Amino acid sequence: MRSIIDTVDLTTQEIDELIKTADDIAAHPEKYAEKCKGKKLATLFFEPSTRTRLSFEAAMLELGGSVIGFSSASSSSASKGESVADTAKVISCYADIIAMRHPEEGAPLVAAMNASVPVINAGDGGHKHPTQTLTDLLTIKREKGRLDNLVVGFCGDLKYGRTVHSLINALVRYEGIKFVLISPQELRLPSYVRYDTLDKENAVYEETSDLEGSLPKLDVLYMTRIQQERFADFDEYERLKDSYVLTVEKLKKAKEDMIIFHPLPRVNEISVKIDNDPRACYFKQVLNGKHMRMALILKLLTEKDYDKPLLGDDVIANVYRCENPRCITSSEQEIVHYCRKAHSDDNIYRCVYCDKKVK
């Protein structure tokens, strides 16, 4: 049995195979119409979602399976105080595979540690979003024909943007990728991504606050929403929410073959006048997401003889404690506190659940 909590749980070869399967699904949907007949997917969404939840559900239905689950924490036993671990054990009795979204970082990992069926992370707080990343990789491959030798710009909320973190983790493994990180100072990429991913892999990247000046060099522009739900301080959100707005006038500075991504929902960071521009790919991402999730569900339900440990063998338990208030360990006190050494510094340990430094 295998769970997918992060894109690094998959090798680049496995990602390439998923892309091939997704392309085949798009070309020959009838071949896959009963591949998961008799199987059930449980969608456990503890925070609101439109695209991701419905994409998972549509994916399973088009594979011939069925779907159970809930779309908010208030409609689950979490509202009565049930732990993520217990929820995972219970749902494993009803379903063959679980897709979980949760506002607390590390919750899907806890579910995977306790479930007896595969768990897919459908987004945990501002941390990771691997299936969106697989969708993005599929879209880049379909639009650009390659996943290497690209200049990729990420713009907006790079601090809490889980789609950004996950895509960087994936793309850094391909040759010739250069990153341009465009954000206000307050929403810069977290240190665990900069140091333990980009620096560890000797990736080429620059940090800037200048969107217009960066546009001419980009092959891919990944716009993100400033996420109100991640801010503890509403005034700070109000100050930053309109930091970047992509307009038709600004887009004149970009390459004719640059592609524009957005994980959606969009607020106002991309003008609707750009929607008909051939470079706009954010609605293509939505359809691609269904095909990729079909490929991933099929892989996890048919894969045999996978016995790699979920946490690896480099973790230590109950030596340091995580103080990140957004981490699952802050709300569920009986969770074992696992951490591992950071790649950037042997004296730094990071929480296994949220990747923040621990004390």
C-alpha positions as CSV (number, residue, x, y, z in Angstrom):
1,M,0.0,0.0,0.0
2,R,1.2,3.5,-0.8
3,S,0.2,7.0,0.0
4,I,1.1,10.3,-1.7
5,I,1.7,13.1,0.7
6,D,4.2,15.1,-1.4
7,T,5.4,15.0,-5.0
8,V,8.8,13.8,-3.8
9,D,7.0,10.5,-2.9
10,L,7.1,9.9,-6.7
11,T,10.3,9.6,-8.8
12,T,10.5,11.6,-12.0
13,Q,10.1,8.3,-13.9
14,E,6.9,7.6,-12.1
15,I,5.7,11.2,-12.9
16,D,6.5,10.7,-16.6
17,E,4.5,7.4,-16.5
18,L,1.5,9.2,-14.8
19,I,1.7,11.9,-17.6
20,K,1.6,9.1,-20.2
21,T,-1.4,7.5,-18.5
22,A,-3.2,10.8,-18.2
23,D,-2.7,11.5,-21.9
24,D,-4.0,8.0,-22.8
25,I,-7.1,8.6,-20.6
26,A,-7.8,11.8,-22.4
27,A,-7.4,10.1,-25.8
28,H,-9.2,6.9,-25.0
29,P,-11.6,7.4,-22.1
30,E,-13.6,4.3,-22.9
31,K,-10.6,2.1,-22.0
32,Y,-10.8,3.3,-18.4
33,A,-14.5,3.4,-17.9
34,E,-14.6,0.4,-15.6
35,K,-11.0,0.2,-14.3
36,C,-12.1,1.0,-10.7
37,K,-15.5,-0.8,-10.8
38,G,-16.4,-1.8,-7.3
39,K,-13.9,0.5,-5.6
40,K,-14.8,3.5,-3.4
41,L,-13.1,6.8,-3.0
42,A,-13.6,8.8,0.3
43,T,-13.2,12.5,-0.1
44,L,-12.5,13.9,3.4
45,F,-12.5,17.7,2.9
46,F,-12.1,19.6,6.2
47,E,-12.0,22.9,4.5
48,P,-13.8,24.3,1.4
49,S,-12.9,23.2,-2.1
50,T,-14.6,23.3,-5.5
51,R,-12.1,22.2,-8.1
52,T,-10.0,19.7,-6.1
53,R,-12.9,17.8,-4.5
54,L,-15.1,17.7,-7.6
55,S,-12.1,16.7,-9.7
56,F,-11.3,13.8,-7.4
57,E,-15.0,12.7,-7.5
58,A,-15.3,13.1,-11.2
59,A,-12.1,11.1,-11.7
60,M,-13.3,8.2,-9.6
61,L,-16.7,8.2,-11.3
62,E,-15.2,8.2,-14.7
63,L,-13.1,5.2,-13.7
64,G,-16.3,3.3,-12.8
65,G,-15.9,3.6,-9.1
66,S,-18.1,5.4,-6.5
67,V,-17.6,8.2,-4.0
68,I,-18.4,8.8,-0.3
69,G,-17.2,11.6,2.0
70,F,-17.9,15.1,3.3
71,S,-17.1,18.6,2.2
72,S,-16.6,20.4,5.5
73,A,-15.3,19.7,9.0
74,S,-18.7,20.7,10.4
75,S,-20.4,17.8,8.7
76,S,-17.9,15.2,10.1
77,S,-17.1,13.9,13.6
78,A,-14.2,16.3,13.7
79,S,-16.9,18.8,15.0
80,K,-17.3,16.4,18.0
81,G,-13.5,16.2,18.6
82,E,-12.6,13.1,16.7
83,S,-8.9,13.0,15.8
84,V,-7.5,12.7,12.3
85,A,-6.0,9.4,13.2
86,D,-9.3,8.0,14.4
87,T,-11.1,9.4,11.3
88,A,-8.6,7.7,9.0
89,K,-9.0,4.3,10.8
90,V,-12.8,4.6,10.6
91,I,-13.0,5.6,6.9
92,S,-10.5,2.8,6.0
93,C,-13.4,0.4,6.9
94,Y,-15.6,2.0,4.3
95,A,-13.4,3.0,1.4
96,D,-10.5,1.7,-0.8
97,I,-8.7,5.0,-1.1
98,I,-8.9,8.4,0.7
99,A,-8.3,11.9,-0.6
100,M,-7.9,14.4,2.3
101,R,-7.8,18.2,2.5
102,H,-7.2,19.8,5.9
103,P,-6.4,23.3,7.1
104,E,-3.7,22.0,9.4
105,E,-0.3,21.2,8.0
106,G,0.6,17.5,8.3
107,A,-2.9,16.2,8.7
108,P,-2.9,14.0,5.6
109,L,0.4,12.5,6.8
110,V,-1.1,11.6,10.1
111,A,-4.1,10.0,8.2
112,A,-1.7,8.0,6.1
113,M,0.2,6.7,9.2
114,N,-3.1,5.4,10.6
115,A,-5.2,4.4,7.5
116,S,-5.2,0.9,6.1
117,V,-5.8,2.2,2.6
118,P,-3.9,4.7,0.4
119,V,-4.2,8.3,1.3
120,I,-3.7,11.2,-1.1
121,N,-2.9,14.7,0.2
122,A,-5.4,17.0,-1.4
123,G,-3.9,20.1,0.3
124,D,-2.8,20.7,3.9
125,G,-2.9,24.3,5.0
126,G,-0.2,26.4,3.4
127,H,2.1,23.4,3.1
128,K,1.7,20.9,0.2
129,H,-0.6,20.1,-2.7
130,P,0.9,17.2,-4.7
131,T,-2.1,16.5,-7.0
132,Q,-2.2,20.1,-8.1
133,T,1.5,19.8,-8.9
134,L,1.0,16.7,-10.9
135,T,-1.7,18.6,-12.8
136,D,0.7,21.5,-13.4
137,L,3.4,19.2,-14.7
138,L,1.0,17.6,-17.1
139,T,-0.1,21.0,-18.3
140,I,3.4,22.2,-18.8
141,K,4.3,19.0,-20.7
142,R,1.2,19.4,-22.9
143,E,1.8,23.1,-23.6
144,K,5.6,23.3,-23.8
145,G,6.4,19.8,-24.8
146,R,9.0,19.4,-22.0
147,L,9.7,19.7,-18.3
148,D,13.3,20.9,-18.5
149,N,15.2,24.0,-19.6
150,L,12.4,26.4,-18.6
151,V,12.3,29.7,-16.7
152,V,9.4,29.5,-14.3
153,G,8.1,32.6,-12.4
154,F,6.0,32.3,-9.3
155,C,4.1,35.5,-8.4
156,G,2.1,36.5,-5.3
157,D,1.7,34.5,-2.1
158,L,4.8,32.4,-2.0
159,K,4.7,32.0,1.8
160,Y,1.4,30.2,2.2
161,G,1.0,29.1,-1.5
162,R,1.1,25.3,-1.1
163,T,0.8,24.8,-4.9
164,V,4.0,26.9,-5.2
165,H,5.9,24.8,-2.6
166,S,4.9,21.5,-4.2
167,L,5.7,22.6,-7.8
168,I,9.1,23.8,-6.8
169,N,9.8,20.5,-5.1
170,A,8.9,18.7,-8.3
171,L,10.6,21.0,-10.9
172,V,13.9,21.3,-9.1
173,R,14.6,17.7,-10.1
174,Y,14.5,18.5,-13.8
175,E,17.5,19.9,-15.7
176,G,17.9,23.5,-16.7
177,I,15.0,24.9,-14.6
178,K,15.4,28.5,-13.4
179,F,13.1,30.0,-10.9
180,V,12.0,33.7,-10.5
181,L,10.3,34.2,-7.2
182,I,8.1,37.4,-7.3
183,S,6.5,38.5,-4.1
184,P,6.3,41.2,-1.4
185,Q,8.8,40.8,1.4
186,E,6.2,39.6,3.8
187,L,5.1,36.8,1.5
188,R,8.5,35.4,0.4
189,L,9.1,31.7,-0.1
190,P,9.5,29.9,3.3
191,S,13.1,29.1,4.4
192,Y,12.5,25.4,4.3
193,V,11.8,25.5,0.6
194,R,14.6,28.0,-0.2
195,Y,17.3,26.3,1.8
196,D,16.3,22.6,2.0
197,T,15.0,22.4,-1.6
198,L,16.5,25.1,-3.9
199,D,19.9,25.5,-2.2
200,K,20.2,21.7,-1.6
201,E,19.8,21.0,-5.3
202,N,21.9,24.0,-6.3
203,A,19.0,25.4,-8.2
204,V,19.2,28.7,-10.0
205,Y,16.8,31.2,-8.6
206,E,16.2,34.9,-7.9
207,E,13.9,36.7,-5.6
208,T,12.3,40.0,-6.6
209,S,9.2,42.1,-6.1
210,D,9.1,43.3,-9.8
211,L,6.5,41.4,-11.9
212,E,6.7,43.6,-15.0
213,G,10.5,43.5,-15.1
214,S,10.5,39.7,-14.8
215,L,7.9,39.0,-17.5
216,P,10.2,39.1,-20.6
217,K,12.4,36.3,-19.3
218,L,9.6,33.8,-18.3
219,D,8.5,30.7,-20.1
220,V,5.9,29.9,-17.4
221,L,4.1,32.4,-15.1
222,Y,2.4,30.9,-12.1
223,M,0.1,33.5,-10.5
224,T,-1.3,33.0,-7.1
225,R,-4.1,34.4,-4.9
226,I,-3.2,36.3,-1.7
227,Q,-5.1,33.9,0.6
228,Q,-7.1,35.6,3.3
229,E,-7.8,32.4,5.1
230,R,-4.1,32.0,5.9
231,F,-3.7,35.4,7.6
232,A,-4.1,35.8,11.3
233,D,-4.0,39.6,10.9
234,F,-6.8,40.9,8.6
235,D,-5.1,44.3,8.3
236,E,-2.0,42.7,6.9
237,Y,-4.1,40.8,4.3
238,E,-5.9,44.1,3.3
239,R,-2.5,45.7,2.8
240,L,-1.1,42.9,0.6
241,K,-4.1,41.6,-1.3
242,D,-3.7,43.7,-4.4
243,S,0.1,43.4,-4.6
244,Y,0.1,41.9,-8.1
245,V,-2.5,42.2,-10.8
246,L,-1.7,40.8,-14.3
247,T,-3.3,43.0,-17.0
248,V,-3.4,43.0,-20.8
249,E,-1.0,46.0,-20.8
250,K,1.5,44.2,-18.6
251,L,1.2,41.0,-20.6
252,K,2.6,42.9,-23.7
253,K,6.0,42.6,-22.1
254,A,5.9,38.8,-22.0
255,K,7.0,36.2,-24.6
256,E,4.4,35.2,-27.2
257,D,4.7,31.6,-26.1
258,M,4.8,32.1,-22.3
259,I,2.0,30.2,-20.5
260,I,0.0,31.5,-17.6
261,F,-1.0,29.3,-14.7
262,H,-3.2,29.8,-11.7
263,P,-4.4,27.1,-9.3
264,L,-7.7,29.0,-8.8
265,P,-9.9,30.3,-7.4
266,R,-9.0,33.7,-8.9
267,V,-9.9,36.9,-7.2
268,N,-8.5,39.8,-9.2
269,E,-4.9,38.9,-9.7
270,I,-5.5,38.1,-13.4
271,S,-7.7,40.3,-15.5
272,V,-10.6,38.5,-17.1
273,K,-9.7,40.2,-20.3
274,I,-6.7,37.8,-20.5
275,D,-8.9,34.6,-20.4
276,N,-9.1,34.4,-24.2
277,D,-5.4,35.0,-24.7
278,P,-3.8,31.7,-26.0
279,R,-1.2,31.9,-23.3
280,A,-3.9,31.6,-20.6
281,C,-3.8,27.9,-19.4
282,Y,-5.6,28.1,-16.0
283,F,-8.9,26.6,-17.2
284,K,-6.9,23.9,-19.1
285,Q,-5.4,23.0,-15.8
286,V,-8.8,22.2,-14.4
287,L,-9.5,19.5,-17.1
288,N,-6.0,18.2,-16.9
289,G,-6.4,17.8,-13.1
290,K,-9.2,15.3,-13.7
291,H,-7.1,13.2,-16.0
292,M,-4.1,13.3,-13.7
293,R,-6.1,12.3,-10.7
294,M,-7.6,9.4,-12.6
295,A,-4.1,8.3,-13.4
296,L,-3.0,8.6,-9.8
297,I,-6.0,6.8,-8.4
298,L,-5.5,4.0,-10.9
299,K,-1.8,3.7,-10.0
300,L,-2.4,3.5,-6.2
301,L,-5.2,1.0,-6.5
302,T,-3.4,-1.3,-8.8
303,E,0.2,-1.0,-7.5
304,K,1.6,-4.1,-5.8
305,D,4.6,-4.9,-3.6
306,Y,5.3,-1.3,-2.5
307,D,6.9,-1.4,1.0
308,K,8.9,1.8,1.3
309,P,8.5,3.3,4.8
310,L,6.2,6.3,4.9
311,L,8.6,8.4,7.1
312,G,11.9,7.0,6.0
313,D,14.6,5.8,8.4
314,D,16.1,9.2,9.2
315,V,13.5,10.4,11.7
316,I,13.7,10.8,15.5
317,A,10.8,10.8,17.8
318,N,9.8,13.0,20.8
319,V,13.2,14.8,21.1
320,Y,12.1,18.2,19.8
321,R,8.6,19.8,19.7
322,C,7.0,21.7,16.9
323,E,5.7,25.2,17.9
324,N,4.0,26.0,14.6
325,P,0.4,26.8,15.4
326,R,-0.7,25.6,12.0
327,C,0.8,22.2,12.5
328,I,-1.4,19.2,13.2
329,T,0.7,18.6,16.4
330,S,-0.6,21.8,17.9
331,S,-4.2,20.6,18.0
332,E,-3.8,16.9,18.5
333,Q,-1.6,16.5,21.5
334,E,-1.1,12.7,21.4
335,I,0.6,12.7,18.1
336,V,4.2,11.5,18.2
337,H,6.6,14.5,17.5
338,Y,8.8,13.3,14.6
339,C,11.5,15.4,13.1
340,R,14.6,15.0,10.9
341,K,17.8,17.0,10.2
342,A,17.5,19.8,7.8
343,H,19.6,19.5,4.7
344,S,20.8,23.1,5.0
345,D,22.3,22.8,8.4
346,D,23.1,19.7,10.6
347,N,22.2,21.7,13.7
348,I,18.6,22.4,12.4
349,Y,15.8,19.9,12.8
350,R,12.5,20.2,11.0
351,C,9.1,18.8,11.9
352,V,8.1,15.9,9.7
353,Y,4.5,17.1,9.5
354,C,5.0,20.8,8.6
355,D,8.7,21.2,7.8
356,K,9.1,24.1,10.2
357,K,12.2,24.3,12.5
358,V,11.6,22.7,15.9
359,K,13.1,23.4,19.3
